[in-house]
């Protein structure tokens, strides 16, 4: 499907907004984007043209979050040295993790991407999630990241500890209410 994309700047409620008009043979859509949101888009889009990134994001899903995560199995396999380093440094920015990239919530799944957003690492069907909770446990302890407890969910018998960060935020957190709400949809 080829799409014509047109960009123009308008005034809305006294604030500058960019309006992207996306059209195809089947449908027309218009999206108004505030300048602060455009700054966030620019952080994520890399070399992708802004209009294409916004259009692709709208097509793909509901939410995109920067994330770090570790599976329970990987946490158990970490050397004592790495666990001690995590406790001693007590990083206020990044919790103990093995993977980093982006997490996207769609209607049916949670998709994990690499840092460049060009490779899907893993897709978790929302229906396969048997348990979701926020908090420390005997495996992921407060010493690993005292700023925020991890979001922990179990799918297909695997446990993952997940921390999210929105663009512009310094610290990762596991208790992101928006993300938890989107998982529960």
PAZAPA-4460 file (N, C-alpha, C; in steps of 0.05 Angstrom, whole numbers, plus 32768, in hexadecimal, padded with zeros to 4 digits):
% residues 185
    n_x    n_y    n_z   ca_x   ca_y   ca_z    c_x    c_y    c_z   seq   type   mol
   8011   7FE9   8000   8000   8000   8000   8012   8019   8000     1      X     A
   800F   802A   7FEC   801F   8042   7FEC   800F   8058   7FFB     2      X     A
   801E   8069   8009   8010   807E   8018   801D   8099   8011     3      X     A
   800C   80AD   800F   8015   80C8   800C   8015   80D5   8027     4      X     A
   802B   80E1   802E   802D   80EE   8048   8032   810B   8045     5      X     A
   8022   811C   8052   8024   8139   8050   8027   8144   806C     6      X     A
   8039   8157   8070   803E   8162   808A   8039   8180   8089     7      X     A
   802B   818B   809E   8028   81A8   80A0   8027   81B0   80BD     8      X     A
   802F   81C8   80C3   802F   81D2   80DE   8016   81E3   80E3     9      X     A
   8008   81DE   80F9   7FF0   81ED   80FF   7FF1   81F7   811C    10      X     A
   7FE0   820A   8123   7FDC   8213   813E   7FC4   8204   8149    11      X     A
   7FC7   81FA   8162   7FB0   81EC   816F   7FB1   81F3   818D    12      X     A
   7F9D   81FF   8197   7F9B   8206   81B3   7FB3   8217   81BC    13      X     A
   7FBE   8227   81AB   7FD4   8238   81B2   7FEF   8229   81B2    14      X     A
   7FEF   8210   81AB   8008   8201   81AB   800E   81F8   818E    15      X     A
   8028   81F6   8188   802F   81EC   816D   802C   81CE   816C    16      X     A
   801F   81C5   8158   801B   81A8   8154   8022   81A2   8137    17      X     A
   802C   818B   8132   8030   8181   8117   8019   816E   8111    18      X     A
   800E   8171   80F9   7FF8   8160   80F1   8002   814F   80D9    19      X     A
   8000   8135   80DC   8008   8123   80C7   7FEF   8118   80BB    20      X     A
   7FEC   811C   80A0   7FD5   8111   8092   7FDF   80F9   8083    21      X     A
   7FD4   80E2   8089   7FDB   80CA   807D   7FC4   80C0   806C    22      X     A
   7FC9   80BA   8053   7FB3   80B1   8042   7FBB   809A   8031    23      X     A
   7FA9   8089   802C   7FAD   8072   8019   7F93   806F   8009    24      X     A
   7F93   805B   7FF9   7F7B   8057   7FE8   7F63   804F   7FF9    25      X     A
   7F68   8043   8011   7F52   8038   8021   7F48   804C   8036    26      X     A
   7F5B   805C   8042   7F52   806C   8058   7F64   8085   805B    27      X     A
   7F59   8099   8069   7F68   80B1   806F   7F69   80B4   808D    28      X     A
   7F7F   80BE   8097   7F81   80C3   80B4   7F92   80DC   80B8    29      X     A
   7F8C   80EA   80CE   7F9B   8101   80D5   7FA3   80FF   80F2    30      X     A
   7FBD   8104   80F8   7FC6   8101   8114   7FD3   811C   811B    31      X     A
   7FCB   8127   8132   7FD6   813F   813C   7FEB   8138   8152    32      X     A
   8003   8142   814F   8018   813B   8162   8024   8154   816E    33      X     A
   8024   8155   8189   8030   816B   8198   804E   816B   8195    34      X     A
   805B   8182   8198   8078   8184   8195   8087   8173   81A9    35      X     A
   807E   8170   81C2   808B   8160   81D5   808A   8142   81CD    36      X     A
   8074   813A   81C1   8072   811F   81B7   8085   811B   819F    37      X     A
   8088   812F   818E   809A   812D   8178   80B7   812A   8182    38      X     A
   80BE   8137   8198   80D9   8133   81A3   80DD   8116   81AB    39      X     A
   80C9   8109   81B6   80CA   80ED   81BE   80CD   80DC   81A5    40      X     A
   80BD   80E2   8190   80BE   80D3   8177   80DA   80D5   816C    41      X     A
   80E6   80ED   816C   8101   80F0   8161   8116   80E0   8170    42      X     A
   8112   80DC   818A   8124   80CB   819A   8124   80AE   8190    43      X     A
   810D   80A5   8188   810A   8089   8180   810E   8083   8162    44      X     A
   8109   8096   8151   8107   8090   8134   8121   808B   8126    45      X     A
   8137   8095   8131   8151   8091   8124   8151   809E   8109    46      X     A
   8158   8090   80F4   8159   809A   80D9   813F   8099   80CA    47      X     A
   812B   808C   80D6   8111   8089   80C9   8103   80A4   80C7    48      X     A
   80F8   80AB   80B0   80EA   80C4   80AE   80D3   80C6   80C3    49      X     A
   80CF   80DD   80CE   80BC   80E1   80E4   80A0   80D7   80DD    50      X     A
   8096   80DF   80C5   807B   80D8   80BE   8078   80B9   80BB    51      X     A
   808C   80AD   80B0   808C   808F   80AD   808C   8082   80C8    52      X     A
   809D   808C   80DA   809E   8080   80F5   8084   8082   8104    53      X     A
   8077   809A   8102   805D   809E   810F   8048   808B   8103    54      X     A
   8047   808A   80E8   8034   8079   80DB   8039   805C   80E2    55      X     A
   8052   8052   80E2   8058   8037   80E9   8050   8031   8106    56      X     A
   8056   8044   8118   804F   8040   8134   8031   803E   8138    57      X     A
   8022   804F   812A   8005   804D   812C   7FFA   8033   8122    58      X     A
   8006   8028   810C   7FFD   800F   8101   8004   7FF8   8114    59      X     A
   801C   7FFA   8120   8027   7FE3   812F   8019   7FDF   814A    60      X     A
   8014   7FF4   8159   800A   7FED   8174   8003   8004   8185    61      X     A
   8000   7FFE   819F   7FF7   8011   81B2   800C   8020   81C1    62      X     A
   8023   8013   81C6   8037   8021   81D6   8053   8016   81D1    63      X     A
   8066   8028   81D2   8082   8021   81CE   8092   802B   81E6    64      X     A
   80A1   801A   81F3   80B0   8021   820B   80CD   8018   8208    65      X     A
   80E0   8028   8212   80FB   801F   8214   80FB   800C   822C    66      X     A
   810B   7FF6   822A   8109   7FE2   823F   8124   7FD3   8244    67      X     A
   8127   7FC9   825C   813C   7FB6   8262   812E   7F9F   8270    68      X     A
   8138   7F87   826C   812B   7F6F   8278   813F   7F58   827C    69      X     A
   8137   7F46   828C   8146   7F2E   8292   8132   7F18   8298    70      X     A
   8138   7F00   828F   8127   7EE9   8296   8131   7EDD   82B0    71      X     A
   811F   7ED1   82BF   8126   7EC5   82D8   813D   7EB1   82D5    72      X     A
   813C   7EA1   82C0   8151   7E8D   82BA   816C   7E9B   82B7    73      X     A
   816C   7EB1   82A9   8185   7EC0   82A5   818F   7ECC   82BF    74      X     A
   817D   7ED5   82CF   8184   7EE1   82E9   8191   7ECC   82FB    75      X     A
   8186   7EB4   82FA   8192   7E9E   830A   81AD   7E96   8300    76      X     A
   81B2   7E99   82E6   81CC   7E92   82DA   81E1   7EA7   82DC    77      X     A
   81DA   7EBF   82E5   81EE   7ED5   82E7   8203   7ECD   82FC    78      X     A
   821B   7ED5   82F6   8231   7ED0   8309   822E   7EE0   8322    79      X     A
   823A   7ED7   8337   8239   7EE6   8350   8246   7F01   834D    80      X     A
   825B   7F02   833C   8269   7F1B   8337   8256   7F30   832C    81      X     A
   8245   7F29   8318   8232   7F3C   830C   821D   7F45   8321    82      X     A
   8214   7F33   8331   8200   7F39   8346   820C   7F4C   835A    83      X     A
   8225   7F47   8362   8233   7F59   8376   8236   7F75   836A    84      X     A
   823F   7F76   8350   8242   7F90   8343   8228   7F9F   8343    85      X     A
   8212   7F91   833D   81F7   7F9E   833C   81F0   7FA9   8358    86      X     A
   81F7   7F9A   836D   81F0   7FA3   8388   8202   7FBB   8390    87      X     A
   821C   7FB9   8389   822F   7FCE   8392   822A   7FE8   8383    88      X     A
   8226   7FE7   8369   8223   7FFF   8359   8208   800C   835E    89      X     A
   81F4   7FFB   8364   81D9   8005   8369   81D1   801B   8354    90      X     A
   81D3   8013   833B   81CD   8026   8326   81B1   8032   8329    91      X     A
   81B0   804C   8329   8196   805A   832B   8189   805D   830F    92      X     A
   8198   8056   82FA   818D   8059   82E0   8184   803F   82D3    93      X     A
   8195   802A   82D5   818E   8011   82C8   818E   7FFA   82DD    94      X     A
   8179   7FEB   82DD   8178   7FD4   82EF   8189   7FBD   82E3    95      X     A
   818D   7FA8   82F3   819A   7F90   82E9   818A   7F85   82D2    96      X     A
   8197   7F80   82BC   8188   7F76   82A4   819C   7F67   8292    97      X     A
   8191   7F58   827F   81A1   7F4B   826B   819B   7F55   824F    98      X     A
   8183   7F5F   824B   817A   7F68   8231   8171   7F85   8232    99      X     A
   8174   7F94   821C   816A   7FAF   821B   8160   7FB4   81FF   100      X     A
   814D   7FC5   81FD   8141   7FCC   81E3   8127   7FDA   81E7   101      X     A
   8112   7FD2   81D8   80F8   7FDE   81D9   80E3   7FC9   81DB   102      X     A
   80CD   7FD0   81E8   80B6   7FBE   81EB   809E   7FCD   81E0   103      X     A
   808F   7FBF   81CF   8077   7FCB   81C2   805F   7FBA   81CA   104      X     A
   804A   7FC8   81D1   8031   7FBA   81D8   801E   7FBC   81C0   105      X     A
   8015   7FA6   81B7   8000   7FA6   81A2   7FE7   7F9B   81AE   106      X     A
   7FD2   7F98   819E   7FB8   7F8E   81A8   7FBC   7F71   81B2   107      X     A
   7FCC   7F61   81A5   7FCE   7F45   81AB   7FE8   7F3D   81B9   108      X     A
   7FFD   7F4D   81B8   8017   7F44   81C2   8028   7F5A   81CE   109      X     A
   803E   7F51   81DA   8053   7F62   81E4   806C   7F5B   81D4   110      X     A
   8077   7F6E   81C5   808D   7F68   81B3   80A6   7F75   81BD   111      X     A
   80BC   7F66   81BE   80D6   7F70   81C7   80E8   7F74   81AF   112      X     A
   80F3   7F8C   81AD   8105   7F93   8196   8121   7F9A   81A0   113      X     A
   8134   7F99   818E   814F   7FA1   8195   8150   7FBF   8198   114      X     A
   8168   7FCA   819E   816B   7FE7   81A2   8166   7FF8   8189   115      X     A
   816A   7FEC   8172   8165   7FFB   8159   8149   7FF9   814E   116      X     A
   8138   7FEA   815C   811C   7FE5   8154   811A   7FD8   8139   117      X     A
   812F   7FCA   8130   812D   7FBE   8116   812C   7FA0   8116   118      X     A
   812D   7F94   812E   812C   7F77   8131   811A   7F6F   8148   119      X     A
   8106   7F5F   8142   80F5   7F54   8156   8104   7F3D   8165   120      X     A
   8107   7F40   817F   8115   7F2C   818F   8102   7F17   8199   121      X     A
   80EA   7F1F   81A2   80D8   7F0C   81AD   80BC   7F19   81AD   122      X     A
   80A8   7F08   81A9   808C   7F11   81AA   807D   7EFF   81BE   123      X     A
   806F   7F0C   81D1   8060   7EFE   81E6   8043   7F03   81E1   124      X     A
   8034   7EEE   81DC   8017   7EEF   81D9   800B   7EF7   81F4   125      X     A
   7FFA   7F0C   81F5   7FEE   7F14   820E   7FDE   7EFD   821B   126      X     A
   7FD3   7EEC   820B   7FC3   7ED6   8216   7FD4   7EC2   8224   127      X     A
   7FEE   7EC2   821F   8000   7EAE   822B   800A   7EB7   8247   128      X     A
   8004   7ED0   824E   800D   7EDB   8268   7FFB   7ED0   827E   129      X     A
   8007   7EC1   8291   7FF7   7EB5   82A6   7FF8   7EC5   82C0   130      X     A
   800C   7ED6   82C3   800E   7EE6   82DC   801D   7F00   82D6   131      X     A
   8013   7F16   82E2   8021   7F30   82E0   8021   7F3C   82FC   132      X     A
   8039   7F45   8304   803B   7F53   831E   8053   7F66   831E   133      X     A
   8052   7F78   8331   8068   7F8B   8335   8073   7F86   8351   134      X     A
   808E   7F82   8352   809A   7F7F   836D   80B3   7F6E   836C   135      X     A
   80C2   7F70   8382   80DA   7F60   8385   80D2   7F44   838E   136      X     A
   80E3   7F31   8389   80DF   7F16   8393   80FA   7F0A   839B   137      X     A
   80FB   7EF1   83A1   8114   7EE5   83AA   8129   7EE3   8394   138      X     A
   8121   7EE8   837B   8135   7EE6   8365   813E   7F02   835D   139      X     A
   812C   7F15   8359   8133   7F30   8352   812F   7F41   836B   140      X     A
   8145   7F46   8378   8145   7F54   8393   8148   7F72   8390   141      X     A
   8140   7F80   83A5   8140   7F9D   83A5   815D   7FA8   83A1   142      X     A
   8171   7F98   83A9   818D   7FA1   83A5   8194   7FA4   8388   143      X     A
   8186   7F96   8376   818C   7F98   8359   8182   7FB2   834D   144      X     A
   816F   7FBE   8359   8164   7FD8   834F   8150   7FE2   8363   145      X     A
   8158   7FF4   8374   8147   7FFD   838A   8134   8013   8382   146      X     A
   8138   801F   836A   8127   8035   8362   810A   802C   835D   147      X     A
   8106   8015   8351   80EB   800B   834A   80EC   7FED   8348   148      X     A
   80D7   7FE0   8353   80D6   7FC3   8350   80D0   7FBB   8333   149      X     A
   80D8   7FA3   832B   80D3   7F9B   830F   80B6   7F93   830A   150      X     A
   80AE   7F96   82F1   8095   7F8A   82E7   809D   7F6D   82E0   151      X     A
   808F   7F5B   82EC   8094   7F3F   82E8   807C   7F32   82DB   152      X     A
   8080   7F25   82C5   806A   7F15   82BA   8073   7EFA   82B1   153      X     A
   8060   7EE7   82B2   8066   7ECC   82AB   8056   7EC5   8293   154      X     A
   8064   7EBA   827F   8057   7EB1   8266   8063   7E97   825E   155      X     A
   8053   7E84   8256   805C   7E6A   824D   8071   7E5E   8260   156      X     A
   806D   7E62   827A   807F   7E57   828F   8099   7E66   8293   157      X     A
   809D   7E7D   8284   80B5   7E8D   8287   80AF   7EA6   8296   158      X     A
   80C1   7EAE   82A8   80BE   7EC6   82B7   80D1   7EDB   82AD   159      X     A
   80C7   7EF3   82A9   80D8   7F09   829F   80D5   7F21   82B3   160      X     A
   80EB   7F2E   82B8   80EC   7F46   82C8   80F1   7F5D   82B5   161      X     A
   80DF   7F71   82B5   80DF   7F86   82A1   80DF   7FA1   82AE   162      X     A
   80EF   7FB4   82A2   80EF   7FD0   82AB   80EC   7FE1   8292   163      X     A
   80DC   7FF6   8294   80D6   8007   827D   80DE   8024   8282   164      X     A
   80E3   8032   826D   80EA   804F   826F   80DF   805D   8256   165      X     A
   80D0   8072   825C   80C6   8083   8246   80DC   8096   823E   166      X     A
   80DC   809F   8225   80F0   80B2   821C   80F0   80CB   822D   167      X     A
   8107   80D4   8234   810A   80EC   8245   810C   80E5   8263   168      X     A
   8104   80CD   826A   8107   80C5   8286   8123   80B9   828A   169      X     A
   812F   80BD   82A2   8149   80B3   82A8   8149   8096   82B1   170      X     A
   8135   8090   82C2   8136   8076   82D0   8121   8063   82C4   171      X     A
   8128   804A   82C5   8115   8035   82BE   8103   802E   82D5   172      X     A
   80EB   8026   82D0   80D9   801D   82E5   80C8   8005   82DC   173      X     A
   80C1   7FF5   82F0   80B1   7FDD   82EA   8094   7FE1   82EF   174      X     A
   808D   7FF7   82FC   8070   7FFB   8303   8063   800F   82F1   175      X     A
   8069   800E   82D7   805D   8021   82C4   803F   8019   82C0   176      X     A
   802D   802A   82CA   8011   8024   82CA   8005   8022   82AE   177      X     A
   800F   8033   829C   8006   8032   8280   800C   8016   8274   178      X     A
   8025   800D   8277   802E   7FF4   826C   801D   7FDD   8278   179      X     A
   801A   7FDD   8292   800B   7FC8   829F   7FEE   7FC8   8295   180      X     A
   7FE2   7FDF   8291   7FC7   7FE1   8287   7FC5   7FD6   826A   181      X     A
   7FDA   7FDC   825A   7FDA   7FD2   823F   7FDD   7FB4   823D   182      X     A
   7FEC   7FA8   8250   7FEF   7F8B   8251   7FD5   7F7E   8257   183      X     A
   7FC5   7F8A   8269   7FAC   7F7F   8273   7F95   7F81   825F   184      X     A
   7F99   7F90   824A   7F83   7F93   8236   7F7A   7F79   822A   185      X     A
***
